[in-house]
Amino acid sequence: MTRVKGAQDLVNERLYRTRPEALKFTSIVDTPEVVLAKANSLQMSERLYQEAWNKDKTNISIPLDTPAMLQAQINALQISNKLYQKDWDEAKQKGYDLRADAIEIKHAKASREIASEYKYKEGYRKQLGHHVGFRSLQDDPKLVWSIHAAKIQSDREYKKAYEKSKGIYNTPLDMMSIVQAKKCQVLVSDVDYHNYLHQWTCLPDQNEVIQAKKAYELQSDNVYKSDLEWMKGIGWLTEGSVDVVRVKNAQNLLNERLYRIGPEAYKFTSIVDTPEVILAKTNAVQISQVSCCGSVSKRSLS
């Protein structure tokens, strides 16, 4: 039992792989390795590396009369928006005095009156109802011209002559196109096409009639299929037909059993006195263990 327990402890994964925190260990702080690691961390520290620079950069003092400082002040004044608008802001605070008879005011009023629709039609509205002097509409040239312009622009007046003339159309009956159309209508008419032109009487022994009968017999489908009438209703077995024989031959060619014939299916008789067979028998006797043991036993008895 003790041996088995010891073997179990050896193969126990939990005991074999002990965690680092389970081991009792105390690091010595003054070993050369620890001292070297501390020195390296101090040397590689970014904060300690920039500590002196961070202290010095807040204590830098530049004189105000240096060329760089003077140039910076001048640039600030030039790009300042407050200084750029200073005069304008002061002028706005003082106010302005604009007289009604100023040139700009008069110009604006004149432009407004020119562009005004009311001023444009003021004279027209004043003369409305005061036009007297013409007895009829035709005596006023302006009204006559307006009526003429309206007729020119009217689509109804434009098509008036056409609407009157389109229903009045006379075509002579003996025109070439009319006669030609009538003849074409007669030619394509189905009624005239089926009218019998003549009643013919032909003798049955005329050459034309005999030739026509032969031609009809050659073109007749009933005469063409008359030799098959006797086969209607007769049963027929497909065994021995060309298609059936072809399918059987194809099956024999694709038959795996006929294609792969086993060696035992072949009739074969071996000849016992061939040189190969005699040589094989001799070799078998020579290497036979039974013959070897028999000869040894005979020698021992003798």
C-alpha positions in Angstrom: 0.0 0.0 0.0 2.8 2.4 0.8 4.4 1.7 -2.6 1.1 2.4 -4.3 0.6 5.7 -2.4 4.1 6.8 -3.3 3.5 6.0 -7.0 0.2 8.0 -6.8 2.0 11.0 -5.3 4.6 10.8 -8.1 1.9 10.8 -10.9 -0.3 13.3 -9.2 -0.6 16.4 -11.4 -1.6 18.7 -8.5 1.5 17.9 -6.4 3.7 17.9 -9.5 2.7 21.4 -10.7 2.9 23.5 -7.5 1.8 27.1 -8.0 4.5 29.8 -7.3 2.4 31.5 -4.6 2.3 28.3 -2.6 6.1 28.3 -2.2 7.5 30.3 0.7 10.1 32.7 -0.6 11.6 35.9 0.8 13.6 38.2 -1.6 16.8 39.8 -0.3 16.7 43.5 -1.1 20.5 44.2 -1.1 21.6 41.6 -3.6 23.6 42.9 -6.6 20.8 41.9 -9.0 18.2 43.9 -7.1 20.5 46.9 -6.7 21.3 46.8 -10.4 17.6 46.6 -11.3 16.8 49.6 -9.1 19.6 51.7 -10.7 18.4 50.7 -14.2 14.8 51.7 -13.4 16.0 55.1 -12.2 18.1 55.7 -15.3 15.2 54.7 -17.6 12.5 56.8 -15.8 11.0 59.4 -18.2 9.7 61.5 -15.3 13.2 61.8 -13.7 14.7 62.4 -17.1 12.4 65.5 -17.7 12.2 66.7 -14.1 15.0 69.3 -14.4 13.6 70.6 -17.7 10.1 71.0 -16.3 11.4 73.0 -13.5 13.6 75.3 -15.7 11.0 76.0 -18.4 8.7 77.8 -16.0 11.5 80.1 -14.9 12.5 81.5 -18.3 12.4 85.3 -18.6 12.7 87.0 -22.0 13.2 90.9 -22.2 10.4 92.8 -23.8 12.7 94.9 -26.0 14.2 92.0 -28.0 13.6 92.0 -31.8 11.5 88.8 -31.6 9.2 90.2 -28.9 8.8 93.5 -30.7 8.0 91.6 -34.0 5.4 89.4 -32.2 3.7 92.5 -30.7 3.5 94.2 -34.1 2.0 91.1 -35.7 -0.6 90.8 -33.0 -1.6 94.4 -33.6 -1.9 93.9 -37.4 -4.1 90.8 -37.1 -6.2 92.1 -34.3 -9.9 92.3 -35.4 -10.7 94.7 -32.6 -8.2 97.3 -33.7 -9.2 96.8 -37.3 -12.9 97.7 -36.5 -12.0 100.4 -33.9 -12.6 103.4 -36.1 -15.8 101.9 -37.4 -17.2 101.3 -33.9 -16.3 104.8 -32.8 -18.1 106.3 -35.9 -21.2 104.2 -35.2 -21.3 105.5 -31.6 -21.2 109.1 -32.8 -24.2 108.6 -35.1 -24.8 110.2 -38.6 -26.7 113.1 -40.2 -28.4 112.3 -43.6 -30.5 115.1 -45.2 -33.6 114.5 -47.3 -32.2 116.5 -50.2 -28.9 114.6 -50.4 -27.9 113.3 -53.8 -28.0 109.7 -52.8 -31.6 110.0 -51.4 -32.8 111.7 -54.5 -31.2 109.1 -56.7 -32.9 106.3 -54.7 -36.3 107.9 -55.0 -36.0 108.4 -58.7 -34.9 104.8 -59.2 -37.9 103.7 -57.1 -40.4 105.7 -59.2 -38.9 104.4 -62.5 -39.2 100.8 -61.3 -42.7 101.3 -59.8 -45.6 99.6 -61.6 -48.1 102.1 -60.1 -46.2 105.1 -61.6 -45.9 103.3 -64.9 -49.7 102.9 -65.3 -50.7 106.2 -63.7 -51.3 107.9 -67.0 -53.3 105.0 -68.4 -55.6 104.9 -65.4 -56.3 108.7 -65.7 -57.4 108.5 -69.3 -59.8 105.5 -68.7 -63.4 106.6 -69.5 -62.3 109.8 -71.2 -61.8 108.5 -74.7 -64.5 110.0 -77.0 -64.3 110.7 -80.8 -64.9 107.5 -82.8 -68.3 106.4 -84.1 -67.6 102.7 -84.5 -65.0 100.1 -83.7 -63.6 100.2 -87.3 -62.8 103.9 -87.0 -60.2 103.4 -84.3 -56.9 102.3 -85.8 -55.6 100.9 -82.5 -58.5 98.7 -82.0 -58.5 97.5 -85.6 -54.8 96.6 -85.2 -55.5 94.8 -82.0 -58.3 92.8 -83.6 -56.0 91.9 -86.5 -53.2 90.8 -84.2 -55.7 88.7 -82.2 -56.8 87.0 -85.4 -53.3 86.3 -86.4 -52.5 84.7 -83.1 -55.8 82.7 -82.9 -55.6 79.0 -83.6 -59.2 78.8 -84.6 -58.9 81.5 -87.3 -55.7 79.7 -88.5 -57.6 76.5 -89.1 -60.9 78.0 -90.2 -60.2 77.6 -94.0 -59.0 74.0 -93.5 -62.1 73.0 -91.5 -64.3 74.3 -94.2 -62.5 72.7 -97.1 -61.7 69.3 -95.5 -65.3 68.0 -95.9 -65.6 69.3 -99.5 -63.6 66.9 -101.6 -64.6 65.7 -105.1 -62.7 62.8 -106.8 -63.5 61.9 -110.4 -64.5 58.2 -110.8 -62.3 57.8 -113.9 -59.0 58.7 -112.1 -56.2 56.3 -112.7 -55.7 55.7 -109.0 -59.5 55.0 -108.5 -59.6 52.6 -111.4 -56.4 50.8 -110.2 -57.9 50.5 -106.7 -61.1 48.9 -108.1 -59.1 46.4 -110.1 -57.0 45.4 -107.1 -60.1 45.0 -105.0 -61.6 42.6 -107.6 -58.4 40.6 -107.7 -58.1 40.2 -103.9 -61.9 39.6 -103.5 -62.6 36.2 -102.1 -66.1 36.2 -103.6 -64.9 36.5 -107.1 -62.0 34.0 -106.4 -64.5 31.1 -105.7 -66.7 31.7 -108.7 -66.6 29.0 -111.3 -65.4 30.4 -114.6 -66.6 27.6 -116.9 -68.3 24.2 -116.8 -65.9 21.8 -118.4 -66.9 18.4 -119.9 -63.9 16.0 -120.4 -63.8 12.5 -121.7 -62.3 9.9 -119.2 -59.8 8.6 -121.8 -58.2 11.9 -122.6 -54.5 12.2 -122.0 -54.9 15.3 -119.8 -57.4 13.5 -117.5 -55.2 10.4 -117.2 -52.2 12.5 -116.4 -54.1 14.5 -113.8 -55.3 11.3 -112.1 -51.7 10.0 -111.9 -50.6 13.3 -110.5 -53.4 13.2 -107.9 -52.5 9.6 -107.0 -48.8 10.6 -106.5 -49.9 13.5 -104.2 -52.6 11.6 -102.4 -51.8 10.6 -98.8 -54.4 7.8 -98.8 -52.8 6.1 -101.8 -49.4 6.5 -100.2 -50.4 4.7 -97.0 -52.7 2.1 -98.6 -50.1 -0.7 -98.3 -50.2 -0.3 -94.5 -53.9 -0.8 -94.2 -53.6 -4.6 -94.0 -51.3 -4.2 -90.9 -54.0 -2.4 -88.8 -55.2 -4.6 -85.9 -52.4 -7.2 -86.3 -50.4 -7.8 -83.1 -46.6 -7.9 -83.1 -44.0 -9.0 -80.6 -40.9 -7.0 -80.3 -38.7 -10.1 -79.5 -36.2 -10.4 -82.3 -36.5 -6.8 -83.6 -33.4 -4.8 -84.4 -33.7 -2.5 -81.4 -34.2 -5.4 -78.9 -31.2 -7.3 -80.2 -29.1 -4.2 -80.1 -30.1 -3.6 -76.5 -29.3 -7.2 -75.5 -25.8 -7.0 -77.1 -25.2 -3.7 -75.3 -26.2 -5.3 -71.9 -23.8 -8.2 -72.6 -21.0 -5.8 -73.3 -21.6 -3.9 -70.1 -22.2 -7.1 -67.9 -19.5 -7.2 -65.3 -20.0 -10.9 -64.6 -19.4 -11.9 -68.3 -16.5 -9.4 -68.6 -14.6 -10.7 -65.6 -14.6 -14.5 -65.8 -12.9 -16.3 -62.9 -9.9 -18.5 -63.6 -11.7 -21.6 -62.2 -14.3 -21.3 -64.9 -11.7 -22.2 -67.6 -11.1 -25.9 -68.4 -7.4 -26.6 -68.0 -5.5 -29.9 -67.7 -1.8 -29.8 -66.7 0.7 -32.1 -68.4 2.6 -34.1 -65.8 5.8 -35.0 -67.8 6.8 -31.5 -68.9 10.4 -30.5 -67.9 9.1 -27.8 -65.7 6.8 -30.1 -63.7 9.6 -32.8 -63.4 12.1 -30.1 -62.2 9.5 -28.8 -59.6 8.9 -32.3 -58.3 12.7 -33.0 -57.9 13.2 -29.7 -56.1 10.3 -30.5 -53.8 11.8 -33.9 -52.9 15.2 -32.3 -52.3 14.0 -29.7 -49.9 11.4 -31.9 -48.2 12.1 -32.2 -44.5 10.5 -35.6 -44.3 12.9 -37.1 -46.8 15.8 -35.5 -45.0 14.8 -36.9 -41.7 14.2 -40.4 -43.2 17.7 -40.6 -44.6 19.2 -39.5 -41.3 17.3 -42.1 -39.4 18.3 -44.8 -41.8 22.0 -43.9 -41.4 21.7 -43.9 -37.6 20.2 -47.4 -37.6 22.8 -48.7 -39.9 
